[in-house]
Amino acid sequence: MRPAVATEGQWSRVLTMVSQPNPMIELLRTNDLVLLSVIEAILNSERIEFLIADQHMSSLEGSSGFLPRRLLVPSDRIDRARRLLREAGFGSELTT
């Protein structure tokens, strides 16, 4: 289970990612935690950095589903990430 509050290491990772010259681009939006977990594993296996936005807000709003989590990747990795997810059969989940 993930911690309710971001750890120092997580904040360090976020600060490093947002301070990069490449902006983060949305790869997908979902309320499906299983799908998100699978996609995280695919990106991690290829060493593609990512950020899950709205993770804590989504859990605060409950299960109504009006605030999906957004998975963001650096702009210089977006094409590779999209290709990987299409090859893995998740092309229909991608934000266009």
Backbone as CSV, one residue per row, in Angstrom:
resi,resn,N_x,N_y,N_z,CA_x,CA_y,CA_z,C_x,C_y,C_z
1,MET,0.849,-1.177,0.000,0.000,0.000,0.000,0.892,1.237,0.000
2,ARG,0.510,2.228,-0.764,1.284,3.467,-0.840,1.014,4.338,0.380
3,PRO,2.017,5.085,0.815,1.798,5.977,1.960,0.836,7.104,1.616
4,ALA,0.109,7.566,2.628,-0.856,8.651,2.424,-0.156,9.983,2.179
5,VAL,1.045,10.117,2.695,1.813,11.355,2.550,3.092,11.030,1.782
6,ALA,3.467,11.903,0.871,4.679,11.676,0.079,5.908,11.684,0.980
7,THR,6.809,10.759,0.712,8.047,10.692,1.471,9.046,11.702,0.910
8,GLU,10.118,11.897,1.638,11.135,12.846,1.189,11.712,12.428,-0.162
9,GLY,11.903,11.122,-0.357,12.420,10.626,-1.630,11.472,10.885,-2.782
10,GLN,10.165,10.747,-2.530,9.183,11.010,-3.578,9.181,12.482,-3.950
11,TRP,9.253,13.359,-2.948,9.282,14.797,-3.240,10.545,15.156,-3.995
12,SER,11.651,14.544,-3.654,12.902,14.803,-4.357,12.769,14.415,-5.829
13,ARG,12.125,13.275,-6.094,11.924,12.817,-7.471,11.030,13.793,-8.237
14,VAL,9.971,14.247,-7.597,9.056,15.200,-8.238,9.777,16.497,-8.553
15,LEU,10.532,17.021,-7.595,11.249,18.280,-7.815,12.272,18.147,-8.931
16,THR,12.932,17.009,-9.007,13.889,16.780,-10.085,13.182,16.759,-11.429
17,MET,12.026,16.101,-11.482,11.304,15.979,-12.748,10.747,17.313,-13.218
18,VAL,10.194,18.116,-12.327,9.610,19.382,-12.757,10.659,20.443,-13.057
19,SER,11.881,20.248,-12.568,12.927,21.224,-12.845,13.690,20.903,-14.130
20,GLN,13.352,19.797,-14.782,13.999,19.431,-16.032,13.553,20.362,-17.149
21,PRO,14.395,20.520,-18.175,14.020,21.387,-19.288,12.863,20.824,-20.112
22,ASN,12.619,19.526,-20.036,11.520,18.913,-20.791,10.240,18.955,-19.968
23,PRO,9.195,19.547,-20.502,7.929,19.562,-19.760,7.323,18.162,-19.703
24,MET,6.493,17.935,-18.708,5.802,16.669,-18.567,4.528,16.719,-19.420
25,ILE,4.244,15.621,-20.104,3.075,15.529,-20.971,2.204,14.370,-20.489
26,GLU,0.897,14.599,-20.515,-0.036,13.569,-20.074,-0.045,12.404,-21.051
27,LEU,0.165,11.218,-20.513,0.133,10.001,-21.314,-1.246,9.361,-21.253
28,LEU,-1.858,9.364,-20.073,-3.197,8.814,-19.936,-3.854,9.301,-18.653
29,ARG,-5.188,9.125,-18.603,-5.998,9.414,-17.408,-6.806,8.167,-17.113
30,THR,-6.872,7.794,-15.845,-7.659,6.618,-15.504,-8.007,6.606,-14.019
31,ASN,-9.104,5.939,-13.715,-9.468,5.633,-12.337,-9.171,4.175,-12.027
32,ASP,-8.688,3.443,-13.013,-8.420,2.014,-12.878,-7.033,1.801,-12.272
33,LEU,-7.000,1.448,-10.986,-5.726,1.297,-10.289,-4.924,0.102,-10.792
34,VAL,-5.604,-0.933,-11.254,-4.897,-2.098,-11.794,-4.215,-1.723,-13.105
35,LEU,-4.933,-1.043,-13.972,-4.355,-0.573,-15.236,-3.154,0.328,-14.968
36,LEU,-3.309,1.239,-14.038,-2.223,2.159,-13.706,-0.998,1.398,-13.211
37,SER,-1.219,0.386,-12.399,-0.123,-0.425,-11.876,0.611,-1.166,-12.991
38,VAL,-0.117,-1.712,-13.932,0.499,-2.424,-15.059,1.327,-1.463,-15.905
39,ILE,0.773,-0.299,-16.174,1.484,0.682,-16.998,2.717,1.202,-16.270
40,GLU,2.613,1.406,-14.962,3.795,1.790,-14.176,4.892,0.742,-14.327
41,ALA,4.528,-0.531,-14.256,5.517,-1.608,-14.381,6.177,-1.590,-15.755
42,ILE,5.388,-1.347,-16.806,5.942,-1.288,-18.165,6.932,-0.131,-18.281
43,LEU,6.552,1.037,-17.796,7.437,2.205,-17.881,8.685,2.020,-17.023
44,ASN,8.515,1.461,-15.833,9.674,1.201,-14.966,10.643,0.220,-15.619
45,SER,10.111,-0.812,-16.274,10.985,-1.814,-16.896,11.828,-1.217,-18.013
46,GLU,11.320,-0.148,-18.627,12.055,0.529,-19.699,12.783,1.784,-19.208
47,ARG,12.764,1.989,-17.904,13.432,3.133,-17.260,12.928,4.481,-17.781
48,ILE,11.628,4.544,-18.006,10.997,5.807,-18.400,10.411,6.434,-17.142
49,GLU,10.899,7.623,-16.815,10.392,8.308,-15.628,8.956,8.756,-15.869
50,PHE,8.194,8.807,-14.800,6.810,9.254,-14.902,6.383,9.863,-13.575
51,LEU,5.290,10.564,-13.625,4.703,11.186,-12.444,3.210,10.919,-12.484
52,ILE,2.661,10.485,-11.376,1.217,10.288,-11.297,0.631,11.504,-10.592
53,ALA,-0.100,12.300,-11.352,-0.706,13.518,-10.823,-2.109,13.208,-10.322
54,ASP,-2.552,13.974,-9.353,-3.894,13.860,-8.767,-4.106,12.560,-8.007
55,GLN,-3.025,11.896,-7.650,-3.123,10.621,-6.944,-3.826,10.781,-5.604
56,HIS,-3.437,11.776,-4.840,-4.025,11.948,-3.509,-5.399,12.610,-3.587
57,MET,-5.592,13.495,-4.532,-6.906,14.117,-4.692,-7.933,13.076,-5.120
58,SER,-7.512,12.169,-5.978,-8.411,11.133,-6.443,-8.852,10.232,-5.300
59,SER,-7.951,9.947,-4.373,-8.327,9.106,-3.236,-9.191,9.871,-2.243
60,LEU,-9.040,11.191,-2.176,-9.865,11.991,-1.273,-11.309,12.096,-1.751
61,GLU,-11.512,12.126,-3.060,-12.870,12.290,-3.574,-13.675,11.002,-3.491
62,GLY,-13.050,9.921,-3.078,-13.781,8.668,-2.922,-13.855,7.897,-4.217
63,SER,-14.898,7.134,-4.376,-14.989,6.262,-5.556,-15.962,6.792,-6.603
64,SER,-16.300,8.061,-6.548,-17.232,8.601,-7.532,-16.608,8.709,-8.918
65,GLY,-15.290,8.779,-9.008,-14.601,8.711,-10.287,-14.554,9.982,-11.101
66,PHE,-14.872,11.116,-10.517,-14.840,12.346,-11.315,-13.457,12.964,-11.401
67,LEU,-12.487,12.472,-10.657,-11.131,13.014,-10.703,-10.134,11.873,-10.948
68,PRO,-9.894,11.536,-12.202,-8.968,10.438,-12.497,-7.514,10.825,-12.243
69,ARG,-6.714,9.824,-12.044,-5.271,10.029,-11.929,-4.722,10.252,-13.331
70,ARG,-3.701,11.119,-13.419,-3.052,11.398,-14.708,-1.621,10.902,-14.644
71,LEU,-1.201,10.177,-15.651,0.169,9.701,-15.720,0.913,10.579,-16.713
72,LEU,1.968,11.238,-16.243,2.746,12.177,-17.052,4.148,11.630,-17.281
73,VAL,4.681,11.877,-18.461,6.063,11.509,-18.774,6.770,12.713,-19.387
74,PRO,8.104,12.761,-19.301,8.833,13.873,-19.921,8.594,13.906,-21.427
75,SER,8.554,15.100,-21.973,8.234,15.264,-23.393,9.208,14.528,-24.313
76,ASP,10.451,14.377,-23.882,11.415,13.677,-24.739,11.250,12.157,-24.693
77,ARG,10.356,11.656,-23.836,10.090,10.214,-23.735,8.673,9.834,-24.141
78,ILE,7.857,10.812,-24.503,6.439,10.553,-24.751,6.229,9.600,-25.930
79,ASP,6.978,9.769,-27.005,6.805,8.893,-28.171,7.173,7.455,-27.833
80,ARG,8.250,7.279,-27.121,8.678,5.931,-26.728,7.652,5.292,-25.795
81,ALA,7.149,6.068,-24.838,6.160,5.546,-23.897,4.880,5.144,-24.630
82,ARG,4.420,5.970,-25.549,3.217,5.642,-26.323,3.417,4.373,-27.144
83,ARG,4.583,4.256,-27.771,4.875,3.063,-28.574,4.848,1.806,-27.708
84,LEU,5.480,1.881,-26.532,5.501,0.728,-25.626,4.094,0.305,-25.213
85,LEU,3.265,1.288,-24.899,1.917,0.958,-24.448,1.053,0.425,-25.592
86,ARG,1.256,0.935,-26.790,0.522,0.388,-27.944,0.937,-1.059,-28.196
87,GLU,2.246,-1.322,-28.127,2.755,-2.680,-28.332,2.232,-3.635,-27.260
88,ALA,2.006,-3.126,-26.052,1.509,-3.956,-24.951,-0.014,-4.090,-24.972
89,GLY,-0.668,-3.442,-25.944,-2.117,-3.568,-26.074,-2.927,-2.535,-25.321
90,PHE,-2.280,-1.450,-24.895,-2.977,-0.405,-24.141,-3.150,0.883,-24.938
91,GLY,-3.084,0.804,-26.245,-3.206,1.985,-27.090,-4.511,2.740,-26.905
92,SER,-5.583,2.015,-26.623,-6.889,2.664,-26.470,-6.976,3.474,-25.183
93,GLU,-6.066,3.278,-24.266,-6.072,4.013,-23.000,-5.336,5.343,-23.077
94,LEU,-4.559,5.554,-24.137,-3.707,6.730,-24.239,-4.515,8.009,-24.459
95,THR,-4.043,9.092,-23.853,-4.597,10.411,-24.115,-4.075,10.856,-25.476
96,THR,-4.949,11.341,-26.317,-4.495,11.734,-27.658,-4.005,13.160,-27.672
